[in-house]
Amino acid sequence: MAEMIELKDSKGRVVGQIAASEWNSWDEGQKNAFMAQFEDNAGGGEAPTQRARAAAQGLTLGFSDEALAALSGAGSFLTGGGYTDAYNKTLAEERAKLEQYRTAYPYSSLGYEVAGAVAPMVGAALLAPFTGGTSTAAAAPTAGRLAAALGSGLRGGVQGAKYGAAYGFGSGEGGFSERAANAGVQGILGGAVGGVLGAAGSAVKTNIVDGLVNWIRNKTGDRMAGTVAREVQRLAEQGGLTPDEVVQGVAEGRIMAENRTLESMIRRFYAEGGPAGAEIKRVLTARPGETRAAAAQELQGALGSPGNPLANRRANEALTRQAEDAAYEAAFRPSGVEIPASSEIVAAMKVIAGRAPAALKGAAEVARVKYGVKPFFTEAADGTITFAREPTLREAELIYRSLRDQKGAAYTSGQGTLGAALDELATGFKSQIDEAYPPLAEARAAAAKVRNARDAFKAGQEAARRSPDELALIVQDIEALGPDAVAAFREGLLTSIRAGLSRPSAAPAMMRNLADEMTGPGTALRLALPPGAAPKVTQRLTNAAEAQRAYSKIIEGSQTAQTELAPAVGGSLNAAQEVASGMQGDMMAWARLIGNLADTAGPRLTDAQRLEVARIVLSKDPALVQRALTDNSVIGQLQALTAQAVDRVVRGGTRGSAPAINRLAGDNGR
């Protein structure tokens, strides 16, 4: 299907569609001249007169110029002038003005002629509910006994031929023979079209209508929609949604019914009950759970590995701790025997014994409890410490850890000065050990990663409760610790999210907060997500939040004044708006109006049709929704015209088709 583009006038109103390839082949002058005809002032100062002249031509089946000429001739005759000269002069002037208008504004002029032609039928159809259909019959004379005998197909053909021939004779020029020739051509075309419309179920219909609709497609953008598709299109249009917007939303996981601008209409659709209402309730009730599950799965993939993140973290810590212990043992006992501390390390240990003797006592206690080793020093009554034997590298490491623990205790108890002094002492001693024993430094670095990851995991669990400013600093510090800490932070955040989603009462609020980047959870999530993951994750979260909102508003919400005023599904079009668009040259406006009048004259949407509309607006299939919004099925359109609608309205369509066919055929006789 050719790519179509919408054309808009200077006020932003869509006036029609055109193939992109054709539009792009025009230069700017051609484009400007073409678009000028759709402006409110098209036709200059004589626009109202020219429009009225075109409408009158359609209303009188092509005889308006003749009628005006006859009146001019009669007026001349009554005032003492000649009839023939005045008649011919006025006729030539009228036809020149019509031709000038048609040439300058082919679409809008055709729209006004069609408007004039179908005006009686439109009015009659609108009055049909009050007249029992008799006004429709009066507006479109039948073909009499012949039509009744030959059936609807022949009746439509006879009527089409009558209107086509009448229009062809009236709009033709020259003498009787020339006019008769034009009438014959238009009668044949009108009979063909009328026969097709009248015999919507016949075999002849397919070939002729397809040819005509192919021409209409080229002019209108391939949107001849059936009853169900037309209803879906109407919902989208009244919700201010373009087909592309709706289809894109479905492709991203959001069904059409969850658009906020359609909320009142879908709520009313549901409230009317029936199979369609039951289907809406079934789907919208299940959607919050489905979309939350999809969002949770997306979060799991972005923030952690499959499974329970808390269990994963504990298992990972256990494995890492085992590797850490093995690395320390290899540093302390490279050959299976404890290695002694170097003389430089022993000298540093003696300095610590004099400045922080409690550190040696703490280390000796750990060695006694954990390894069954007696202290390597003795303590006199005055507190003096004397080394009783050569200490090992393991005991030197235990002294460093004891200093580190004392530093932490001092800070915790509010003894900041003491804590700083102990920190300086511990840091210097650790540097000496690491420089003297590289394997021990490597084991210590691995252990630090385990501690950092544990702290980062805890920070992730608490992240949703932090302010955005505080979170930014926390994440910055965690990123400085390396990828393992970042991964742990993400798993911690995922753990808290899963905990929130596991509680049905808290899950809707959790999804809503995660979707909103201004909340604590939303900020934490965006700071934690890997690069490039945010768009897809936030889309899933938004879908879940919108699904919950739609369920709450449509299924659980009460009827409101806004819902009561919302257009009903299966309701009528804005006839005034469609007529105005048609008179601006939008041929699809006439198609929609006539189709809607057919539906109005006949039965409303059946339960089956309403159910089909519901299934489309609830569908997760972008292709199905796109087909409905850009339906090009001629059969779908013809099926929408019920037998009663054909009898009442199609005759008006054959009458209205006469000026269009006359123009399409090349204005034979002119």
N, C-alpha and C positions, 0 to 999 in steps of 0.2 A: 504494500500500500504506500502510495506516495506520501512523503512527509508534508504535512499541512501546517500553515502558520495562521494565527489569528490576526485579523486586520482591525485596528481601532481608530476611531475618529479623534478629533482634537480634544474631545472631552473624556477620552478613555473608554468609550463605549465600544464593545465588540460589534462590528457590522458584518462580519462574515469570515470565511476562510478561503485560502487559495493555496495551490501547490507551491511549495517553497522554490522549486526549480523554475517555475514560471515567473514568480515574483522577482527572483534574483536575476532573471534575464532582462528585466526592464531597466531603463536608465531612470534617473531621478525625476526628469520631466514627465515621463510616462506614469511613474508611481504617483506623483503629486496630482496629475490630471485625473487619474483614476480615483484617488481618495477624495478629491474635491466634491464628487457627486454625493458623498454621504454626509456632508456637513449640513447643518441646519439652514444655511443660507444658499444651498446648492440651487443654481438656476438664477442667482442674482436677485434683483428686485422683483422679478416676475415669478419667483419660485412658487408662491401659493397658487397663482393662476395656472402655471404649468402643471402643477400637481393635480389641481382640480380638473384640468383639461384631460390629463391622462386617466384619472379615475372615472371621469364621465365617459371616456371612450370605452373602458372596460364595462361599466354599468349598462351602457346602451348597446353592447355587443358590436362596437365599432361604428355606430351610426351617429355619434355625437357631433362630428364635424359636418355631416350631412344635415343634421337637425338645425345646427346653428346657421348653416348656409341657407337652409329653407326659411328660417325665421328672418334672416337678413333680406332675402329676396322678397318675402311677403311684405316686410316693412317698407322696402323700396317701392314695391308696387302700390301700396296704399297711399304713399306720399307722392305718387305721380311719376316715379322712376320705373326703370325696367327690372323685371324679375330676374331674367337670365343673367344679365351682367353682374348684378349684385350677388346672386347665388354663386356664380363661378368665382368671383373675387374673394368672397368670404371663405368659400371652400378651400381655395388655394392658400389663403393666409392661415387658416386653421391647420391644414395639413403641413404647411411649412413649419409652423411653430411646434407641432407635435414631433415632426421629424427632427427638428433641431434639438428638442429636449431629449428625444430618444438617443440621438447620436452623442450628445454631450454627457448624458447620464443614463446609460443603458440599464443599470441595475435598479436604481430608484424609480425610473419611469416604468419599468416592467412591474415593480412592486405595487405602484399605484394603480396600474391597469388591472392587475390581479385583484387588488383590494376592491376596486369597483365591481369586478365581475362576481366575486364571491360574497359581496356585501349582503344581497338578499338571503343567501343561504345561511350565512352566519347569524343574521338576525332571526331567521326562522328556526334555526337549531337552538338558539338561546331561549326562544319562546316555546319550543316543543314540550317541555315539561308542563306548561300551563295550558297547552292547546291539544294535548293528546297526540301530537305529531302532525296535526292537520296543517299547521302553518308551514311545515317543511314541504309538504306535498304541494301546497299552493305556490311556494316560492320556486319549485322546480317541477314544471309540468311533466307528466309522464308521457310515454309514447303510446298510450291508449291500449286498445285491445291487442295490437300487434305485440307490444312489450309483454303483456300478460301471457300471451300465447307462446312467445318464443323464449321466455324466461329472463332471468336477471342479466345474463351475459348479453343477449341481443338487445334487451331494454337499455342497458348502459351504452351499447354501441350506437343505437338509434339516437339516444339523447346527445351523446358526444358528437355524432355527425350533425345533428340539428344545430347545436351551439357552435360547432366549428364552422359549418357552412354559413350560418348567419353572421358570425364574426368575420369570416373571410369575405363575404359579399359586402358587408358594411365597411370594412377597412380597406377594401380594394379601390382602385382608381380606374378611370376610363369608362368605356361604355358597358352595356349590359354583358357582352360576350367576355370582356376582360374580367369583369366582376364575377361572372359565373365561373370562369376558370379558377379564379382565386377561391371562390366558395367551394368548388369541387375539391381542390387540394386540401383545404382546411377541413372540409367535411370528412374526407378519408382519414386524415390524421385524428380528428376529433372522435370519429367512430372507433378507431383502433384503441385510443386511450380510454374512451368511455366503455368500450366493450371489455377491456382488461379490468378496469375498476369494478364494473358491474358483475363480472364473472370471476371473482377472486379465487374460486376453487377450480377453474377450468384449466385444461392443459395448455390452451393458447396463451394464458396469462404469463407463463414463465418466460418465454422467449421475448415477448414484446415489452413487458414491464422491466425485465433486466436491461434491455437496451435503453429504455427511458431513464431508469435509475442510474445507469452508468453515467449518463449525461448530468443528472442531478448531483452525483457524487463529485464530479469534476468542479461543480459550482459551489457545493456546500460543505465539502470536507468529509464525505463518507459517513454520515451519521443518520441514516434512516433507521430509527430504533423501533423495536416492538414494544408492546404494552409494558412488560416487565422492565426492559432496559430503559424505556422512556421514564418510568417512575424512578428508577435508580438515578438517572441523569438529573431529574428534577430535584431530588433530595440533595444531590451534590451542589447544584446551582443555587438552591435556596440557602444552603449552608455556606455559600461563598467559597466553595472548594473547586479547584480545577481538576480534571481527570488525572493530570500528572501528579498533583499533590496527593490525591487519594491513593493512587497506585503505588507511589513511593512509600507512603505510610504503611500500606499492607506489606510491601516488600521488606520493610524494617520491623515487621511484627505487630503492627497496630491495625486492628480491623476498622472498617469504615464507620461502624456504629459508635466507636469510642472517640470520634472527633467531637470536641466540645460544642462546635457550632450546630451539630445535629442533635444535641442532647434532648431538647424539648420535643422534636419531631419523633425521635426513636422512643421516647417515654410515652408519647401519645399512641404510637404504633403498638407498643407493648400493652398499654392500658385497654386497647380495643379488643384484646383477647384473641381467641381462635387459635388455629395451628401456628400462625405467625407469632402471636404473643407467647405461646408455649416455647417455640424455638428460641425466641429472644431471651426468655428467662433461662432456658437450659444453657445456652452458650455463655451469656454474661455472668451467670452464677459460677461457671467453671473457670472463666478467664482469669480471675485474680490468682487462683492457685497455680494455674498453668504458667502464667507470666512470671510469678514469683519463682517458680522452679527453674524457668529458663534463665532468669536473672541470677539466681544462686549458682547455677552451673557455670555461667559466664564469669562470675566472681571467683568461683573455685579455680577455674583455669588461669585467671589472671593473677591471683594472689597466692596460690599455693598448689600443692600437688594433690592428686586424688585422695579421697578418704578424709578421715577426721584430722584436722590440722593440729589439734592439741595432742592427740596420740602420736601423730607423725613427729612433732617436736620432741616429745619425751623419748621416743625411740631413737631419734637422731642424737639427742644429748647423751643417751646411754652408750651408744656406739662411739661417740666422740670421746667420752670420758674414759672408755676402755683404751682407746688409742693414746690418749694423753697419759694415762698411768703407765702404759707400756713404754712410751717415749721417755718418761722420767726414770723408770727403772733402768733403761738402757744407758742413760747418762750417769746414774749413780753407780751402776755395777756393769761396766762395759765388758768385763771378762768374768762376770759371775761373782766378783768380790768387791766389797765396798772400797771406793778409792778415797784416800785422805785429802783433806783440804790443803791447798798450797800454802806456803809460808805467808804470802801476801794476804790471803783470805784469813788465815789464823790471826794475823796482826790486826786486821779490820774487826774481827770478832772480839778481840780483847778491848778495842776502843769502845765497842758497843757495850761490853760487860761493865765498863766504868761509867758510861753515860746513860744506858738504859738496861740495867741488870734484869728487869722484869722480862725483857725479850728473851734472854737466855733461859730463864726459868720456864717461860711458856714453851719454848722449843724443847727443853728437856722433858717436860711433862708429856708432850705429844709423842716424843720418841719412846718414852717409857710405856705409854698406853698402847700405841699403834704397833711398835716394833719390838717391845720388850727389851729395850736398850737402856743401860744405866747412864746417868749423866756423865758428861766428859769433864766436869768441873766440880769443885767443892766451894762452899760458901762459909766464911768465918763468921764469928759472932757479930763482928762489926759490919758485916755485909760485904766484905772483900771477897772477890771471886778469884779462885786459882784454878788453872786448867790442870786436870789430873792426868789427862792423856791427850793424844793427838786427835782432834775432831775430824769427822768425815765431811765429804761434800754434801751428803744428805742433811747432816746436822747444820751446816752453814745455810742451806736452803730453808730449813725449818726456822732458823733465827730470822731470816728475811721475812718470812710469812708472819711470824709473831710480831715483828715491828709493824707490818702492814695492818694487822688486826688491831693493834694498840692505837695506831693512827686513826682508824675508823671509829673506834670507841671514843677517842678524845673529841673528835668532831661531833659525834652524836650527842655527847654529854655537854656540849657547849664550850669545851676547852679548845678553842680554835688555835691559840698560840702553841699549846702543847702538840696539837695535831700537826701543825705546820712543821714544827721541829722534828717530830717523828717521821714525817713524810720525807723531809730532806735526808735524814739519816738512812731511811729505808731505800730511797731511790739511789743514793750513792753506793750503798752496799750491793744492791742488785746489779748495778752496772759493772762493778768489779767482778762479780761472779760470772755474769754473762760473757764478759770479755775473756775471762780465764777458761771458761768451759762452754764453747759454742753449742754442743749438743743440748746442754741444759737450757740455753737461750732459746733454741728451737722448740723444745718441749714447753717452755713457759709461754711462748707466742701462741702455740696451739691451744693451751689452756685458757689464755686470754680471749681467744675467739669464742670458746665455749661460754665463758662468762658474759661476753658482750652480746652474744646471740640470745642468751637467757634474759638479759636485761632488755634487749630490743623487743623480744617477744612480749614481755610484760608491758612495755610501752605501747605496743600495738593493741593489746587488750584494753588499755585505758584511753586510747587515742580519741574515741568518739566523745569522751567527756571533757576533752581539752578545748581551749579556745583556739581559733584559727592562728592567731599570732604565736601562741605557745607551741602549737603543732609544727609550725614552720621551723622553729628553732630545734625542736626535738628531732625532726626528720633530717635536718641539716647535720646534726651531731651523729645520728645513726649512719647516714651516708658516708661520713668520714671514717667510720669503723670498718667499712668494707662490705662486699656483696653478701657475706653470710649474715651480717647483722640486718641488712636491708630485707633479706628473705625472711628472717625471723620476725621482723616488724610486720611484714605483710601477713604472715601466718597468724600472728597475734590478733591483728585487726580482723582477719577472716574468722577467727574463733569467736570474737565478740559478735560479729554479724550473724553467724550461724546460730548463736545462742538467742539473739533477738528474733530471728526468723522461725525458730522452733516453737515460739509461743504465739498461737493464733491471734491472741488479742493485741500483741505488740507488732506482729509482722507488717500490717498495712502502714503503720507509722514509720517503721524502720525503712521500708522501701521508699516512702515519700521523702524521708530525711536524706537518704543516700542519693536520691535523684536531685536533690537541691544542694548545689555547691556552696550555698551560704550557711548551711548548718554545720555543726561539729562533725557528724558522721560523713556528710558530703565532702567537707574539706579534707578530712583524714583520708578518705578513699582516693581522692584525686591526687593527693600528695604521695600516696603509697603505690598507685598503679604504675606498672612498667610503661616506658615510652610507647606510644601508639595504641595502647589498650583502652584508653579512656573513651573514645567515641562509641565503640561497640558496647562496652559495659554500661555506660550512661544511657545508651539507647534502650537496652534491656530493662534498666531500672525505671526509665521513664514509661516504658510500655506497661510495666507492672503497676506503677502509680496511677496511670490513666485507666487501666483496666479496673482497678479498685474504685476509682472515682466514678467510672461509668456504671458499675454495679450499684454503688451506693445511691447515685442520683436517679438511675432509671428503674432499677428493680426495687430498691428499698425506699426510695424517696416518695414523698406524697405528691398528689396532683397539685399543681400550682397554676396561678393565672397565666404564667408564661407557657406552661404546657397546654392549657386549654386553648390559647391563642395560636399555638404552633400549627402550621399547615398539616392537614391529615395526609397520611400516606394513601395514595389513590385519589387525592383531591384534584381540583381543577387548576389549570394554568391561569396566569394573569392575562386574561384575554386582551385587555387594553394594551398591555406591554407588548404582547406578541403582534398585534395589529400594527402598532407603531414601528416595531422592528421590520415587519414585512413591508411596510410602506417606505422604509429606508433601503429596500432592496435585499433584505435577508430572506431568501427563499425558504430556509429551514424554519423560519418563524411561521410561515404559512403551513408548512408540513406539520409542525407541532400543533398548531391551532386546529387544523382540520382533523388530525388524529385524535386530539383531545375531545373535539366536538363529537367525533364518532364514539368515543368511549362514553361521553356524557349521554348521548342519545340512546346508546345501548346499555348493557349491564356495567356496573362498576367492577373494580378488580375482584375477581373471585377469590375464595379462600386459598385455592392452589396458587394463584398469581401472587397474592400477598405473602404466602409462604416462600415463594421463589425470590421475591424482593428481600425478604428477611434473610434468606440464606446468602444472598449476594452481599448485603451490608454487614453480615457476620463472617464472611469468608476470609480465610487466611491465604487464599490463592490469588496472587496478583494478576495472573493471566485471566482468570474468570472475571475479576472486577474490571479489568481493562476492557474486556470484550463487552461488558454491560455498559460501560461509560462511553465507549466509542463503537457501539453496535452498528454494523453495516449490513445486517441481515434484512433483505427485502421481504423474505418469507415471514420473518418475525413481525414486520410492520403489517403485512397483509393479514396475518393471523389475528392481530389486535383489532382489526375491523370486523366486528361481528356481523351476522346477517342483517340484524336490525339497523346497525350503523351504516352498512352499505346502502340499504334501501333509503335511508333518510339523508345521508350526507354525501355519498359519492357523487350523486347527481349534481350537487353544488360544486364538487371538485371538477366534474367534466365541464361545467360552465366556466369555472375559474381557469381551467387549463387552456381555454380557447385563445386568450391573448398571448399566453406563453408559447403555445404551439405555433401560433401565427408568426411570432418573432423568431422562434427556433427554426422554422421552415424557411426563413429568409425573406419574409414579407412578400410572397408572390403577388404580382399584380401591381406592386409599387415601383 
